[in-house]
Amino acid sequence: MGTSYIIYVRVVSKKRLKEHIKQYPDAKSQLETWYYEAKNASWKTPIDVKNKYGKASILKESRVVFDIKGKKYRLVVQINYAAEVINIRWFGTHDAYNKINAEVI
């Protein structure tokens, strides 16, 4: 269904994103852009995320859903704002996203 792993905002590993890009090559450009922006972000609160990504959905448990490639794909992350750690919880198509509970995945 999706993978779960931790990204350190300052030391983001591209290995997992490359796996997603291999599976969904048409999302490459936007995933790489998101990676670069997240790696260089200084998000201290959900408001900081919304200021950069106005269409991002802020959920419970510090989770955020980003639209990738319009609304074709969804990226679900959990952010530890104090530690500056982004835990990617799930990535996949919008249709597959509709079958998960982003607040618990």
ChimeraX commands (.cxc) that place a marker at each C-alpha (Angstrom):
marker #1 position 0.00,0.00,0.00 radius 0.5
marker #1 position 2.72,2.48,0.91 radius 0.5
marker #1 position 5.86,2.74,2.90 radius 0.5
marker #1 position 6.74,4.41,6.15 radius 0.5
marker #1 position 10.12,5.84,7.01 radius 0.5
marker #1 position 11.78,8.79,8.67 radius 0.5
marker #1 position 13.40,11.72,6.90 radius 0.5
marker #1 position 15.57,14.15,8.80 radius 0.5
marker #1 position 14.74,17.55,7.39 radius 0.5
marker #1 position 18.37,18.61,7.25 radius 0.5
marker #1 position 19.65,15.20,6.07 radius 0.5
marker #1 position 16.91,13.88,3.83 radius 0.5
marker #1 position 17.60,10.53,2.16 radius 0.5
marker #1 position 16.42,10.42,-1.41 radius 0.5
marker #1 position 16.47,6.60,-1.51 radius 0.5
marker #1 position 12.80,6.19,-0.56 radius 0.5
marker #1 position 11.64,8.98,-2.80 radius 0.5
marker #1 position 13.53,7.36,-5.67 radius 0.5
marker #1 position 11.54,4.17,-5.01 radius 0.5
marker #1 position 8.30,6.15,-5.35 radius 0.5
marker #1 position 9.60,7.90,-8.45 radius 0.5
marker #1 position 10.44,4.52,-9.99 radius 0.5
marker #1 position 6.89,3.35,-9.27 radius 0.5
marker #1 position 5.29,6.64,-10.37 radius 0.5
marker #1 position 7.72,8.29,-12.83 radius 0.5
marker #1 position 5.26,11.02,-13.79 radius 0.5
marker #1 position 5.47,12.33,-10.19 radius 0.5
marker #1 position 9.26,12.73,-10.34 radius 0.5
marker #1 position 9.45,16.48,-10.80 radius 0.5
marker #1 position 7.00,17.31,-8.03 radius 0.5
marker #1 position 8.40,14.77,-5.57 radius 0.5
marker #1 position 11.89,16.14,-6.13 radius 0.5
marker #1 position 10.63,19.69,-5.66 radius 0.5
marker #1 position 8.84,18.70,-2.45 radius 0.5
marker #1 position 11.99,16.95,-1.23 radius 0.5
marker #1 position 14.16,20.01,-1.84 radius 0.5
marker #1 position 11.68,22.34,-0.16 radius 0.5
marker #1 position 11.12,20.03,2.83 radius 0.5
marker #1 position 14.85,19.48,3.26 radius 0.5
marker #1 position 15.42,23.22,3.42 radius 0.5
marker #1 position 12.30,24.08,5.38 radius 0.5
marker #1 position 12.11,25.43,8.86 radius 0.5
marker #1 position 8.57,24.40,9.72 radius 0.5
marker #1 position 7.95,25.06,13.40 radius 0.5
marker #1 position 4.14,24.82,13.26 radius 0.5
marker #1 position 1.40,23.63,10.90 radius 0.5
marker #1 position 0.87,27.30,10.02 radius 0.5
marker #1 position 4.38,27.37,8.53 radius 0.5
marker #1 position 3.46,24.45,6.30 radius 0.5
marker #1 position 0.20,26.12,5.23 radius 0.5
marker #1 position 2.07,29.34,4.43 radius 0.5
marker #1 position 4.21,27.41,1.94 radius 0.5
marker #1 position 1.60,24.87,0.78 radius 0.5
marker #1 position -1.80,26.52,1.02 radius 0.5
marker #1 position -3.60,23.43,-0.27 radius 0.5
marker #1 position -1.94,21.04,2.19 radius 0.5
marker #1 position -4.38,19.38,4.58 radius 0.5
marker #1 position -3.43,19.56,8.25 radius 0.5
marker #1 position -4.68,16.51,10.16 radius 0.5
marker #1 position -4.51,15.24,13.73 radius 0.5
marker #1 position -1.29,13.77,15.15 radius 0.5
marker #1 position 0.88,16.33,13.31 radius 0.5
marker #1 position 0.03,14.78,9.95 radius 0.5
marker #1 position -0.04,16.71,6.72 radius 0.5
marker #1 position -1.33,15.63,3.31 radius 0.5
marker #1 position 0.30,17.16,0.24 radius 0.5
marker #1 position -1.19,16.99,-3.25 radius 0.5
marker #1 position 1.42,15.85,-5.73 radius 0.5
marker #1 position 0.96,16.42,-9.47 radius 0.5
marker #1 position -2.28,18.28,-9.01 radius 0.5
marker #1 position -4.43,15.84,-7.13 radius 0.5
marker #1 position -3.23,12.71,-8.94 radius 0.5
marker #1 position -1.07,11.62,-5.98 radius 0.5
marker #1 position -1.08,12.18,-2.24 radius 0.5
marker #1 position 1.84,12.32,0.15 radius 0.5
marker #1 position 1.03,11.79,3.84 radius 0.5
marker #1 position 3.65,12.85,6.34 radius 0.5
marker #1 position 3.92,13.21,10.08 radius 0.5
marker #1 position 6.03,16.14,11.22 radius 0.5
marker #1 position 7.86,16.45,14.51 radius 0.5
marker #1 position 8.22,20.20,14.41 radius 0.5
marker #1 position 10.50,20.48,17.45 radius 0.5
marker #1 position 12.98,17.87,16.16 radius 0.5
marker #1 position 12.61,18.93,12.50 radius 0.5
marker #1 position 11.86,15.37,11.45 radius 0.5
marker #1 position 9.46,14.40,8.70 radius 0.5
marker #1 position 8.13,10.86,8.79 radius 0.5
marker #1 position 6.66,9.93,5.43 radius 0.5
marker #1 position 3.74,7.70,6.27 radius 0.5
marker #1 position 2.34,7.00,2.82 radius 0.5
marker #1 position 2.53,7.92,-0.87 radius 0.5
marker #1 position 0.23,6.80,-3.65 radius 0.5
marker #1 position -2.55,7.67,-6.05 radius 0.5
marker #1 position -5.51,9.77,-5.08 radius 0.5
marker #1 position -7.79,6.74,-5.56 radius 0.5
marker #1 position -5.66,4.63,-3.21 radius 0.5
marker #1 position -5.56,7.52,-0.72 radius 0.5
marker #1 position -9.36,7.39,-0.54 radius 0.5
marker #1 position -9.06,3.84,0.83 radius 0.5
marker #1 position -6.75,4.67,3.76 radius 0.5
marker #1 position -7.17,6.58,7.00 radius 0.5
marker #1 position -4.43,9.20,6.80 radius 0.5
marker #1 position -4.79,9.95,10.50 radius 0.5
marker #1 position -3.64,6.49,11.54 radius 0.5
marker #1 position -1.55,5.11,8.69 radius 0.5
marker link #1:1,2 radius 0.2
marker link #1:2,3 radius 0.2
marker link #1:3,4 radius 0.2
marker link #1:4,5 radius 0.2
marker link #1:5,6 radius 0.2
marker link #1:6,7 radius 0.2
marker link #1:7,8 radius 0.2
marker link #1:8,9 radius 0.2
marker link #1:9,10 radius 0.2
marker link #1:10,11 radius 0.2
marker link #1:11,12 radius 0.2
marker link #1:12,13 radius 0.2
marker link #1:13,14 radius 0.2
marker link #1:14,15 radius 0.2
marker link #1:15,16 radius 0.2
marker link #1:16,17 radius 0.2
marker link #1:17,18 radius 0.2
marker link #1:18,19 radius 0.2
marker link #1:19,20 radius 0.2
marker link #1:20,21 radius 0.2
marker link #1:21,22 radius 0.2
marker link #1:22,23 radius 0.2
marker link #1:23,24 radius 0.2
marker link #1:24,25 radius 0.2
marker link #1:25,26 radius 0.2
marker link #1:26,27 radius 0.2
marker link #1:27,28 radius 0.2
marker link #1:28,29 radius 0.2
marker link #1:29,30 radius 0.2
marker link #1:30,31 radius 0.2
marker link #1:31,32 radius 0.2
marker link #1:32,33 radius 0.2
marker link #1:33,34 radius 0.2
marker link #1:34,35 radius 0.2
marker link #1:35,36 radius 0.2
marker link #1:36,37 radius 0.2
marker link #1:37,38 radius 0.2
marker link #1:38,39 radius 0.2
marker link #1:39,40 radius 0.2
marker link #1:40,41 radius 0.2
marker link #1:41,42 radius 0.2
marker link #1:42,43 radius 0.2
marker link #1:43,44 radius 0.2
marker link #1:44,45 radius 0.2
marker link #1:45,46 radius 0.2
marker link #1:46,47 radius 0.2
marker link #1:47,48 radius 0.2
marker link #1:48,49 radius 0.2
marker link #1:49,50 radius 0.2
marker link #1:50,51 radius 0.2
marker link #1:51,52 radius 0.2
marker link #1:52,53 radius 0.2
marker link #1:53,54 radius 0.2
marker link #1:54,55 radius 0.2
marker link #1:55,56 radius 0.2
marker link #1:56,57 radius 0.2
marker link #1:57,58 radius 0.2
marker link #1:58,59 radius 0.2
marker link #1:59,60 radius 0.2
marker link #1:60,61 radius 0.2
marker link #1:61,62 radius 0.2
marker link #1:62,63 radius 0.2
marker link #1:63,64 radius 0.2
marker link #1:64,65 radius 0.2
marker link #1:65,66 radius 0.2
marker link #1:66,67 radius 0.2
marker link #1:67,68 radius 0.2
marker link #1:68,69 radius 0.2
marker link #1:69,70 radius 0.2
marker link #1:70,71 radius 0.2
marker link #1:71,72 radius 0.2
marker link #1:72,73 radius 0.2
marker link #1:73,74 radius 0.2
marker link #1:74,75 radius 0.2
marker link #1:75,76 radius 0.2
marker link #1:76,77 radius 0.2
marker link #1:77,78 radius 0.2
marker link #1:78,79 radius 0.2
marker link #1:79,80 radius 0.2
marker link #1:80,81 radius 0.2
marker link #1:81,82 radius 0.2
marker link #1:82,83 radius 0.2
marker link #1:83,84 radius 0.2
marker link #1:84,85 radius 0.2
marker link #1:85,86 radius 0.2
marker link #1:86,87 radius 0.2
marker link #1:87,88 radius 0.2
marker link #1:88,89 radius 0.2
marker link #1:89,90 radius 0.2
marker link #1:90,91 radius 0.2
marker link #1:91,92 radius 0.2
marker link #1:92,93 radius 0.2
marker link #1:93,94 radius 0.2
marker link #1:94,95 radius 0.2
marker link #1:95,96 radius 0.2
marker link #1:96,97 radius 0.2
marker link #1:97,98 radius 0.2
marker link #1:98,99 radius 0.2
marker link #1:99,100 radius 0.2
marker link #1:100,101 radius 0.2
marker link #1:101,102 radius 0.2
marker link #1:102,103 radius 0.2
marker link #1:103,104 radius 0.2
marker link #1:104,105 radius 0.2
view
